[in-house]
């Protein structure tokens, strides 16, 4: 055996999982020997075969339901998305959400979010709800920027036939069809999109949300009956004396709730919380399920103290008892209390199953799943299935959504009940009693987004408060917006395209302009593309900002629809130069024409170099600059000389051999390795082939060569213009350049902070290389908005 390699012998699946986890996450080299026997292997393969058959049957049921002659001719797509609309709602609550801080002056409480309306090309409409909570690091402004972005990219997108399978199909569709990493979408946005898409598919096929996920087939009568209504767990914000809280709990039990959840860890010490739980259990008896939720607010000793005081209270589970998730297993073993995961699972944005491996401990009895927090139904289903296979409860929980979201959660809860029955059947395990799901937040709704009632009430047949699956299906299928709670509906802003004639001291040109957004001069963004690009490259990002700013992109001289002419002051036969100072002068003249005020520049690659040059040399016109994969140039003369020769050679090749061969060679470089793996790479290259003026492109490549540009490294030391440097995680070259730029700035004047905020910042965008804004645009949008907000605050402070 090699030196340093450990030998592990395992007997069970859990031991194998633990061994694999150690090798992957602790950097240990292991030889794993699996001890088994013929009988054990036969049992394992029998179980595996059952799961495979079940998965195949489920897939075939869905495919047979959705498969049409049209889908064959359209590459297994159900339909095209015609458009997406959204409206901001605001509904009154009868009490503050348990997650909110409430001041003594507050007497009215509200919940805000967005209703999505997704229209398919055949007229089918599906609805979804996007309801972010700021405690989960999302707010309405963040979310709306992503919704504006999706309004653009969803238009004309083909919906895959496989989306309802929920087994990676949505993530794959988002990546391959929409062209963005699924992990970059805010969880509440992804949940709302999935809800709207699945609902639209159901309407198109005259089916229901549940039947799309779990097609009707012959099911055991008892299983069918138990999944037709969903038991509801009531939520209690346990403020008040123990007697007062116990009175509330007793009232809820009388109403028919079979399960109660109380918030704890909000009093002076765990002893007071324990007194409340003891009194509640005393009042409601032992037949009611009692859950508590600490929301990670206790340290380990406090949680342990609470556990010792409630051992005899027959708690079904305690959610997130400790602040440090690494202490959860230890707490299970030392306290003896059953534990449920909630926030721990919420943090698993990628590779959830790998992260869950270490929580297979039998002391963890439940996983609480909030679809809008965890990132949609696909992720929720994946985690729920893991829990069910481990013999744990998968509890669906709401985050104070309206009846629209709650209806989808009721149907999803029913789907999980059916899925759990399948899992138990395959694994020869007895099916436990139906779970009470955490949808009791409906009690907070004083108003609603629909005039229809959801149908959560006391069921005289069972004696429990339950949600009707049939009513939830009906509400989703025939959803009607209650327009009295709509604050505004987003209107589609059209892109204006026009040309401006720009006469600078050295060049006359016609510049093609794309504009969208607010008609204001207070917040103007000017976008500059890279070499071979056009202003159209920025449209998705411009649409994201269109509700907050006036967004303008241009085709830089020599590109797209912009045309170069000689200046009148020059000899007619003399070719105008396209040096960086000449292009900067053209853009400064353009800025004068579009606004009397300062602008914020956003530039990528070649456009980033131009933006940086203008920000440093013409700072009186610039509010701030976003430099995406940009460089201040080459410091030494010899490097510049070599680069000039290289770019002149490329320029000659472009004219001589044509654009296709040039692009083949251009994108073969190491800089574009990440972009080459992008699902839309071929479309990107196809757009580059639309350039028809190779002479002008060649001139840009030669004249604007970084080898002919002055070095801006020394200028950085005097930079007082706010800069945001954005680089791709995989772009090692420009990550290094950005860090050196910041170091150079910090070596300059010491006044680098204005109004308490740093005015220069580097942001590294995950899952992207050099073409950051194309490969992963949503984090770029977020970083830009944060920067623009900071710049505006600094500007206002300077004016005071």
Secondary structure, DSSP 8 states (H G I E B T S, - for coil): --TT-EEEEE-SHHHHHHHHHHHHHS---EEEEE---HHHHHHHHHHHHHHHHHHHHHHHHHHHHH--HHHHHTTSEEEEEEEEEEEEEEEEESS--TTS---TT---EEEEEEEEEEEETTS-EEEEEE---GGGT--HHHHHHHHHHHHHHHTT-EEETTGGG-SSHHHHHIIIII-S-GGGS-HHHHHHHHHHHHHHHHHHTT--HHHHHS------HHHHHHTSEEEBEEEE---S-HHHHHHHHHHHHHHT-SEEEEE-S-SSSHHHHHHHHHHHHHHH-SSSEEEEE-TT-S-HHHHHHHHHHSGGG--SEEE--SSSGGGHHHHHHHH---EEESHHHHT--S-HHHHHGGG--TTEEEEEE-HHHHTSHHHHHHHHHHHHHTT-EEEEB--S--HHHHHHHHHHHHHHHHHHHHHHHHTT--------BB-GGGGGBSS-SBSS---EEE-TTTSSEEEEHHHHHHHHHT--B-GGGEEEE------EEEEEEEE-SS-EEEEEEEEEE-S-SSSEEEEE--TT--GGGGHHHHHHHTTTSEEEEE--TTSTT-EEE--TTS-TTS-----HHHHHHHHHHHHHHH-SS-EEEEEETHHHHHHHHHHHHSGGGEEEEEEES-----SSHHHHHHHHHHHHHHHHHHHHH-HHHHHHHHTTSGGGHHHHTSTTHHHHHHHHTT---HHHHHHHHHHT-TTTS---HHHHTT--SEEEEEEETT-HHHHHHHHHHHHHHHTS-S--EETTEESEEEEEESS--S-HHHHSHHHHHHHHHHHHHHHHHHHHHHH-
